Amino acid sequence: MAIPTDALDHPAWLGHPHPRVEGAAKVTGRATYASDTRLEGLAHAALVTSTIPRGRIIGFDLAAAEAVPGCLRIFTHRDLAGAIRPVKHLMAGGFANSGHLPLGSDAVAYAGQIVALVVAETIEAAREAAREAAARTIVRYAAEDFADGFDAPLAETLRLADLKREHHDPRTGDADGALARAAVTVSARYGTPIQHHNPIELFGTTCAWDGSRLTIHEPSRYIGAVRHGLAAQLGLDPADIRVVSGLIGGHFGAKLALAQYTAPVALAARALGRPVSLVASRRDGFTIANYRPETRHDIHLGATGDGRFTALVHEAEVITSRFDPFAMEGTDVTASLYACPAVRTDERAARVDRNTPGPMRAPPEVPYLFALESAVDEMAVALGLDPIALRRRNDTATDPISGKPFSSRPLMACFDAGAEAFGWPERDPEPGRMRDGPWRVGLGCAASARPVKISPATMRIRLGADGRATVASAHHEIGNGITTLLALGAAEWLGIAPESVDIRLGDTDLPAAGLSGGSSTTTSLLHTLAQACETLRARLAQAATGAGPLAGADPAALRLRAGALVAPDGRTCPLGTVVAGLDPAGIETVTAFTPEGSGPEALAAIESGRMALGTGAGSKAVSWAFGAQFARVLVHEETGEIRVPRLLGAFAAGRVLNPLTARSQLTGGMIWGLGSALLEETILDRGHYRNADLAEYLVATAADAPAVEALLVPDPDDAVNPLGLKGLGELGIIGVNAAIANAVFHATGRRIRTLPIRVEDML
């Protein structure tokens, strides 16, 4: 694909700070979300969930709930069993965030499973009916023994390669032998807790039928999967289902694909002959959606006396459900981050009686790099080396596993830029010696790295005779600023102002696009946009030179300037005039983009609602985005209170299209990383999540946020993809937990290997 900038002769919009085009609507309350949908005759639903971790439902007594004023009907498996067909998990070739069948039988697979759907006239009545159903209805269970975590007697632990056929444990050389011969070794176990997304916008859906056609208003990061998955579940033609997902109030990996509650709400709407809306409670959100599962890691690191890594062994375990062949693997990153001639990884999954986990921003890198980057810091201490110097000594231009070159490798450039801005040279290398009054001061660092992902996409661009452009794709605005980037890209590549571009997203009536995830949104959609604009410009140039003021000019020599085509001799013609000559109603093009290394089957996959994420550089190189995280930590010498007054990150993620929204994403991720290190943990007790609310599930608030700064390090990478894009949405959170843990050690001499780090760990 030719890059279109050689045809431009006007100020560039991309690469310069620009406020969000939807920002004013969001901050003034004019922006609308799925749960704002108000339809005539709308009824409201609420969920009743199981109170045992495993067993069977013997019976219901629904009289108390049905007597609540306004209650219309209560649906259970007795009403819906057989009406909803099973579909596979999205990452197992299906469409759903869980392969568990909603209201499909009397079986209870985990605590918090949907066991009834209450529908009432008003939201208040629905909630009251649900409270009555949960508190007063007798649900008779036959409980069975269960496993809820690692080492539980009934947990089934198996190799990840046996659970997921496509999984391979990265290995090279004789790691165990090299470890035995190493001059210096570090061996330790690290652990990360259960964490839940807790987006401000709750999970929910609104379903309305018009004859045989079904319209769904639902916040989702993959509406194509909702459409095709629901069609498979209900035996419908996908063409008869429309899914609308406007602005999304946060997902961070949740709202993954087809949810468990959508089909029951759709069937309730059909049975009642009226639209039905569900806005689940925050407590229900802990079990009807996915989450980051707990992990544990055994890291064995060997090095020479001067700090060259000679062996790396990473043995990891993650939790997953009994019913989905899904687990988040992450040793593909830890095995390849540093130069090491001998690497062995071994990943295992423990299947337990809980809901299926799933992606949570930077799904594998957050827990896996916490373990590795903590171990690297421990090795630096053992060797008496500066932690950055140790990383520099083991930097590599090639992937030690595949032998392929990195398309670019600016990791140490990130450490250099970050160290200078952070004041790293002021760090006393001896732990426990830096003080600020009663506070022990610690400085820590860690690497951030994430493979580049890119997906096929399709897009429609329409250019009107009034000079306005409309960009349309069935992708999603999740708050990452893609609406703004599309407006800036269309403005730059069509020679118009951003204010003359309208963006339409989040509707399956628009051209198909893939999942909003894997930091792939910008890489996927901006390449599609560039290709579409190139097609439109070629068509306009050909038409303009055939007649009118530009007749006879060379189409290839035309330039775009301020909404007009300009010939080398100075003749001009407004774009609107050219468009009107072709079609007074406007012209459009529909473009399909397929990344290098992806075949036509990838485009077919997104058109049928399936996954199709690939890498940017095909088979020639390994393409990653990189960063370096720095943390300043204070630990009170008497109380053990931990404060983080400063975070700084330096990031290299290819070409940055809007520095304003890029820094916003990165600093937001860094603050969430602080939560990962010190606050966030879902408490599990006999199969139940006990702190399933924002009163007891601790997240970083504005009062917790430190002085946080994100530096953008230049990373020109012509090999990764035509536009040099890498995506940075997830990069900001990676490594923050390790940097803080390493800073805590530097402040106190106490190594905390299990997150979150709490006051009691300091006492």
Steps between C-alpha positions, in 0.01 A plus 500: 500500500643839406504753780282793393697788652692566178181644353448754776579870501343628819577498876510151653245414765641163602790507741385819672292537819127529439213486752245224471227581253245331728648655815255788537201266482651279769582772750166681455287186532371507142676176411272198499580143598317172443307513828369845404285335233132572569244310293123506516365236737845422640504244781796448731681186603717397794698186569480237770826311540600175666611490862695174481822434308393167351199272496147486363179699539225279640221755493376858533236678703432817302179611670656776708679654203201471269287683756719811485301781332610547141661158463414368152667161491790299635694285253702197613656202327156341506389765252813532286679162506547391140412845363861620510763300317857479630779695330872487561722758665618775264863393544414139431352572158157609622327824594445513877678624810410165654397166361267450795140477379273756670188353661565180308440243773472447873879465536693758703857537378615787723386748761337803340370312196174638358213284627203730431407814309238725662313743270291785638331820387759737646865486599399540864251214480750277324759563769246444773382179335859383469562576866189306589603214273848490647404555863162328539464253219596153604743362246561142598848382408673166510850622576807314379867517593691767312846641434548873499875558471854369478571181694133429574455120507254501208693748283609351169847622406621434148759627257379799306609325182249225581223752565571717192628311200659810348707574812874430498735558793794709370833320547856512377822335619547301821363737761515259794860408426598862453329590826699234686824642361416869550733710714208690655139387526169640618206271570171627639122463481286801414125534514229734376138511623155485345406840360172622352455774241233710672430740212284795599243403237334183627431192289164483329292476186174624349319267260210595272321294234334628186338190358785258437768770525684553825684819599748493788636809675796372700845627601736255337851502362406257227150553364569262211540215749180602678307497172629169364514329838144595587386383157661163570347482847145585389501343154463833321646641181776748601347741248193517726706623797631852541737581787562862598777594739560872517747656740625247755551607859805285557570135438878441534443145376152441638195523272705254298254357248164323530393517865308232687206728572421623148314192375275470810409870480426466127276199563324680785433795268351266239287317757365824646455673165683811614858629530693390808805668650750356747754704695670250725615593849868552567500190718359292214771642276758298692354169375313569175812644333864400490786606729878474544566166669756441770839376380815360652846485351819317582791691346852355489758736355868425447778742409876531468693696759494807278123483450441316171187287520577133434174331598135590545232265624145635534239261635156658523152398613173679430141436602223423253150356504396139453302565184720717275830398334635844571785645703720805462855395416791741530841335481530594133597846630711402801696244294596758236551824691872456571796329338532151645637188326302250708131546577234260622139594567218285630146634533219321675133571565300402804136437410268588786133569568490870418396720210735518203774764526593713202701793375566788736712783361840351407365156596816290526766768524379657826539183710777330302731801477442573868669167568784537249578865573502431873743212443723720282512753783591223743780392265630857487519504880674161505757623247545843655399662169275793425166356378513705178861395435398135535222545247736679262747212528227261389337710231461322168422591140364152429238282662692224683223249433430545128827664399307767309601865532281748682355746248624764743640463851494833689480346849824655624410832335194495726712425807745776407228763449313392811806481724608851407156652555442304820834578662612138521871592544409641845399151615713357781568140393480372858141410607362681803739796503292770330281698744259792506431565868310197637452360150724241342548588131524242223553531126410212273477429130369232266462434130175522308456302179212379291474328158334701224156381390304593189171381353321516167225759476257645252394863475277728296594858419251732340596842366219746433479787255502729806854386574404301811622144548341216696710210627305192607608167649352246740784555746471662842586820684604367841643828622838449335449789257457306175219736395747787512773309316262406218391863467861619491604231252213567263564874523870462423464248219205675333628854544211625714458616860423253785179693563385391153522130588217302659581167665253211536599199708344223705220369277487165318320674212840653423791321327641221717801546725666289765547496872588815693789346687865408490589868445401433139229760440724776363728267304200335335269794430757761397645269235149435372432873497824579316421241236146632456619861470756397242226339293279808527781738408593299193138508387474875561826576321398297196162675482645848556750473216246381247305828483466837668775727633750215542439338162813348353704511820694195615285326767814383682629857524192643676524613859236543769483841661224644722218298348615537140705314241795707376700447180874581478419805284278647773159408360257392772166326529301458824443139605127565520495602133672177398263295716194679359620423149514131584180481706315793659397267783864425584746220431617219724735208520492187716847371576617170647842498663693178560833526687817348365525136599121457518314310232146551372376274778585775751266745328233230482545442873416857602209504258360198688571638850809298582851589615767596247780675689846467347841667520612792292824390339387167355763230529807721450540657843373513857312825565452630853431829671729580795515714809687562824311560825641694797347531848587702809362336813482621862458253787440640848755356741248464786160433343606320182275726292594490132473805277591541135556871441639463149472276197680560173493291186685532171333321209590416141200382301570580139341805343285697745200656325361717779741570787220645714282188509810276497631650823150480647485128433851438630460697824162338562661161460780595739250602768320169451839331537532668839167342591630164381803534726342630820121479496315267269408150617177305481461295817399139439325307777363152433426573137350846560643845421445673833592862419293538184438875527693825487480540878734206564662435161768767511584697186728798459306825531600857423625530859729200448638616166859622526685746284501289184681575176520316169786574260468412132825359363546512120468158342507522119423146388452458127487120524209459739228615253459771234405777744752399768228454764532272802212585734554616856172456689632222722865600524453747785392247763769240428791494743361756746430234764857369473651850510308575821590166657865557412482850650349356820798266525741787440331699777478224757715204397184291511414307184125457450427240235122475527264782404345721614758644739324608819594679821516171687778386266712784636446426871 
